[in-house]
């Protein structure tokens, strides 16, 4: 199931905590944005989607690797008061189902009373309207009450996608479709220490001024969260004309990705991505 994180008691933020199951060999298959239905039974997308199912924007391979790398570098860093207190979302011990990097678009899909198959059809229509969308991670960190580490996101086109999808799926929770740009976040991992506010401030300050090194990303597919299994839950490629290039970023990662050799090192080799805090020597990974 997907757990909810409460941010100062104000709003549930879906974090991708899942119980993973094996994918069925039959069911809904998507090829080039077209839905093709195979042999399906009541457990293969014909019932109302499970509770907490949400729709998400997935990244291209380069972006997934870079965001995953950012989480790994933070997990392995040394020399700060928070050394060893962060676990990347990709790690099983984070309790997040090893969910890949993504931006949530629409949650509470069980409120639509629609089947997984019907919601997949809506995602296919959405993918035909929007092309790949661009965005950038921001040096703005927050930690929820349950320790979920969120990093700010700048992606106006993904907000427009959320609005369009909410109009296709009435009854879903429209939170992501109505949030302000400054509320957009991506889940990076879990903080297990006691000073969550201090960690959030430290990470934000460490990343401040490093916008050129924070990864830009291309959102290339839409997909239901893993609760939608066991029916085949294949990512649907964005093939439409809206959305591409609106933020002025190219695809993938600019300015050399995550590294410029400043501050963060692993085994003596500069990895980059974090500036030294307060003009100090930064922090090193083993």
Secondary structure, DSSP 8 states (H G I E B T S, - for coil): ---EEESTTS-EEE----------SSSEEEETTEEEE-S--TTTT-SB--TT--EEEEE-HHHHHHHHHHHHHHHHEESSTTTT-EEETTSGGGTSTT--SEEEEEB-GGGGT-BHHHHHHHHHHHHHHB--EEEEEEEEEEE-TT-EEEEEEE-HHHHHHHHHHHHHSTTSB-HHHH--GGG-EEEEEEE-SS-HHHHHHHHHHHHTT-TTTS-EEEEEEEEE-GGGTTS----EE--SSBSTTTTS--SS--TTTT--SSB-EETTEE--SB--GGGS---EE-
